[in-house]
């Protein structure tokens, strides 16, 4: 029975989807088609209904099928090549690179877009894909590492796009729409062009089908064919990236089809790679067609502009959450364990003093050096002291406190998950905070009288509860919790995308909040943030033993008497609370939580206690410098500190990661 | 010889000229919203600082921003240190930036004026803005004359529109090659159309601020109308649309009833309303009839 079920699963599922899609399409087309058929064969004037049917509705259905097919095929290939059930154009950051490239082209070389959005998007995709691979190349391409690297690159591209939108908001309305994937069409040209492109790119797949399916049996069987595994992988990845980049360049970012369709194909019983590719493609095409046709029917009812890509993401991320427990995502532990064990170093005395001196010097400089009203660089003088300190000191203190909180949260998460790409952003707590602020902004118009921080804290806590509830089913297996966080981040990104795509001016307010503005921080706010940092960092010191033992792996930790589920729960809780305390100050995206532990590692500190204190200090230092840059770099423009931290921090982090990968 | 038309057009430009600030309170005013800044300037009171000054000439276009006005930076990320050092007497805010009020109140007194309001009388909000600012800044007389001139100007535009009897218009911004933002509802543009007697052919709904984002296919119609697109138009829009039968066969496109106007501040006040009316009427008059 089971075999029969497995064999017929995908066709039965596809048939079901096909019937649903057909029903929706019939409902959508019934009126215009009957109108066209009842009218004259060649109408004299401009027959609106006929023109819309022929040049808008039908090409839109065609492009939905093509985009769904292209993305799903891309996802199926990526999942096969990377041996990773969660690989997809979205999770690998392929979309994000295209998005950033289009943003930059729109801003700096608009004429380039006239020549072709395709090339721009393709270049962007290539760059972001390459970046992800550079980040994980020495880490055995483990499932979680690639996904996390993809997420970091996506978040980084997103942060950079956001900064550009903020600085140039009036020009970039198009990017909200583009980032949410609207399928609206006015001719057959885009779908014809896309069909050609996808067809040509997919052609070599016919020859790669057999070697790619051999990957199921291990790399050796591919080698036995006389093929280079690396070359096979790279070719297949290039094809997958091109498929998704062509789709993205044609209609924008369509979330999650490329992830969900192959997962559904696999779970419904498609075993071999050829089957999976075929059925993923069919399921992806039908899923997007169904979603878009339904959306068009509903759009007749409500007048709000809702882009299809954001809808698929909103539907796709909960689906991912549901499917997660059924996927085997176990990855071999990487990173800390080999380097960390045995080479435990205590912080040498002199470098420790030097580090403290550098930290104090940096923070002092950020307070003293600024720009005068005319823009000239100056060291603050005594008579300006009051004036400047009312505005400058609170923001520096708050930013530094947030940096310390996130640095410690990052250290805890990286040790807990044994993954050096883990960061507080990934948990989803900050995403929950954004969503709460977004909802309150759009429902109540303004954030007053309830302050943003309160709303954000509520959102963060709700998400935290959800994460913990979700995690308890897997006794807080760290990778499950992180993946749930990723799904949540995507969901919130999509919701914010839908809110923004209509061009609502409040979207800019939301972006402003998300970007981590420290501008109006009062002395009271700063004191609060400082207190929170002091208390929570002190509490974290209690967890030092767990942090030393947990990276050794579950069994060893248990053998050493650490209660696994309870310690994981408490550490996750602690990381989430640390993050929630920092988010209202500095926004959801800083990467400082990712960076600070790596700075400490690069200094050769591995023991938990000095590492924890070091991460707090490094986080605080990075944020103080980011705050200073935000204040002075583009004077009189003030940039959002959170985004500046991401801008400065991410490249720095990439260099660090790259250097560390050359360690034995 | 000046005919009546030129004379009134000249009058309309008067508020844009610098005036002696004799009756002025001489307050040092910072404006956190462009609509308030342009109204102040029309009253002859130059603000000492505004937000996003570097973008002004690109989006507001006229009047050009006088030199010596400090740039407070991005609207969501105001340079408080700079604002404080300028020691303003009064800071003008709008509901859009009201969350900043607790912060800027540490620097000076604030006055919140709403730019936008759903109303039945066209341009009621811009008028009220001019009056309130006139009172507060000691330019009541200037405000009165601004409003009188504005009404005369709009009346004249209305007559000129009646004379040329143009078809209904659709006002859009091309967002990319596939989407437009189309204006109506309670927005400034619709207010001006109502005031000068032009019909908006867009019958669809709009959001609270008076615009709607739609696919370009939504503009398909067999009616005669004139499409008016504001600059800037993305580079790939025109070539893409020319290749679309849905677009190129549209009656109003075949008839060449597609115009491009310079950018007008959508969230503007009386000066932007006057400028939009002038650009629109002068453009429509220049067209062959």
Interface residues (C-beta under 8 A of the other chain):
Chain A: X45 X46 X47 X48 X51 X52 X54 X55 X56 X106 X110 X111 X113 X114 X117 X166 X167 X170 X171 X173 X174 X177 X178 X182 X184 X185 X186 X187 X189 X303 X305 X370 X373 X387 X388 X390 X391 X392 X445 X446 X447 X448 X452 X501 X502 X503 X504 X505 X508 X509 X511 X512 X513 X515 X517 X519 X520 X522 X631 X635 X636 X637 X638 X639 X640
Chain B: X54 X55 X59 X70 X71 X72 X73 X74 X75 X76 X77 X78 X79 X80 X81 X82 X84 X85 X86 X95 X96 X98 X99 X100 X102 X103 X106 X173 X175 X176 X178 X179 X181 X204 X205 X207 X209 X211 X212 X213 X214 X215 X216 X217 X220 X221 X222 X232 X234 X235 X236 X239 X240 X241 X243 X244 X245 X246 X247 X249 X250 X251 X267
